[in-house]
Each structure stands twice: as structure tokens, then as C-alpha cells.
Amino acid sequence: MNTIYILSIILITLVTNASLSFAMPYMKAQWNAFITRIKPKKHTPTPSTKQLEKLVIDIMKNKTNSGLLTYHKQKMLREFVREEVVNYLNQIKNK
């Protein structure tokens, strides 16, 4: 009787250990997802697309000539627009 009791406890321990070992990666992913849902999120204001469109249009009006641009001018204009958009986003972020 005592042997059956000890063997059943060993068997239950082995099954529990094996099932937890297989479930651990899944449980870790679920736990991380649960924690990220609970943590407060930092909301940074994002500029609306209309504001960005107005900014790009203003830059284009100031920088372009009336006519076709050469490749070099287009490349410089793209770089300038990128810099202006990054500066604008940083200004919004710092407010």
C-alpha cells in the first residue's frame, strides 16, 4: 500500500513537471501580453495628416521653381523635406 502511494505521488509529480515544462514558453508570452495591457501607455501627440500635408506644401512652394526640377534639386528637396518633418515632429514631441 505504501509503495502504491509513493509511486502515485512520483507519477503525479512527473506529469506535472512535464506539462509545466511544455507550457512555460506559452505562459511566458501570455504573461508578457497581460502585463503590457495593464501598464499605462505613454501617449504622445501625433500630428494629423492635414498638418503634415500643409507643412510639405509650404516647403514645396518655398523651395521649388515653376518648372521641372533636376535630379539633384529633387534629391536636395527630399532631404530638406525630411529634415523639416523630423524637426516639426520633434517640436510637437517636446511640447
Rosetta blueprint (number, residue, H / E / L):
1 M L
2 N H
3 T H
4 I H
5 Y H
6 I H
7 L H
8 S H
9 I H
10 I H
11 L H
12 I H
13 T H
14 L H
15 V H
16 T H
17 N H
18 A H
19 S H
20 L H
21 S H
22 F H
23 A H
24 M H
25 P H
26 Y H
27 M H
28 K H
29 A H
30 Q H
31 W H
32 N H
33 A H
34 F H
35 I H
36 T H
37 R H
38 I H
39 K L
40 P L
41 K L
42 K L
43 H L
44 T L
45 P L
46 T L
47 P L
48 S L
49 T H
50 K H
51 Q H
52 L H
53 E H
54 K H
55 L H
56 V H
57 I H
58 D H
59 I H
60 M H
61 K H
62 N H
63 K H
64 T L
65 N L
66 S L
67 G L
68 L L
69 L L
70 T L
71 Y H
72 H H
73 K H
74 Q H
75 K H
76 M H
77 L H
78 R H
79 E H
80 F H
81 V H
82 R H
83 E H
84 E H
85 V H
86 V H
87 N H
88 Y H
89 L H
90 N H
91 Q H
92 I H
93 K H
94 N H
95 K L
